Amino acid sequence: MVRKKKMTKTKTKICPRCKGNGFFKVKESVERKVDIVVQCPMCNSEGEVHDKEFDEYFDSYIELKPLLKH
């Protein structure tokens, strides 16, 4: 008898940090106002976050909790 693994599909959300682009711009420094493109660490530059990853991220940064919209 062969058992098949049941695949559970997790919902994905558009990354709130990069807005689905996978990257965003930041200023190089206060003195030098040049934009630098950086990869998004929240979604690993994928543009989407899985519910579990999303919740874990916000759990680790308490000050971001008010940004959650349920």
KAQUINOR-V78695 format. One record per backbone hydrogen bond with DSSP energy under -0.5 kcal/mol. NH is the residue of the N-H (numbers start at 1). CO is the residue of the C=O. E is the energy in kcal/mol with one decimal. If there is no record, write none. Layout:
nh = [NH | NH]
co = [CO | CO]
e = [E | E]
This chain:
nh = [3 | 7 | 8 | 9 | 10 | 13 | 15 | 19 | 20 | 21 | 24 | 26 | 28 | 29 | 33 | 34 | 36 | 38 | 38 | 40 | 41 | 44 | 45 | 46 | 49 | 51 | 54 | 55 | 56 | 57 | 58 | 59 | 60 | 61 | 64 | 65 | 67 | 68 | 70]
co = [1 | 5 | 6 | 7 | 8 | 49 | 47 | 15 | 15 | 18 | 38 | 36 | 34 | 32 | 31 | 32 | 26 | 24 | 36 | 22 | 39 | 40 | 40 | 43 | 13 | 11 | 50 | 51 | 52 | 53 | 54 | 55 | 56 | 57 | 61 | 62 | 64 | 65 | 68]
e = [-0.5 | -0.7 | -0.5 | -0.6 | -0.6 | -3.1 | -2.2 | -1.3 | -0.6 | -1.3 | -2.1 | -2.4 | -2.4 | -1.7 | -0.8 | -1.7 | -3.1 | -2.8 | -0.5 | -2.1 | -0.6 | -0.6 | -1.5 | -1.2 | -3.0 | -1.9 | -3.0 | -2.6 | -2.4 | -2.3 | -2.0 | -2.1 | -1.6 | -0.8 | -2.0 | -1.5 | -2.1 | -1.7 | -0.6]
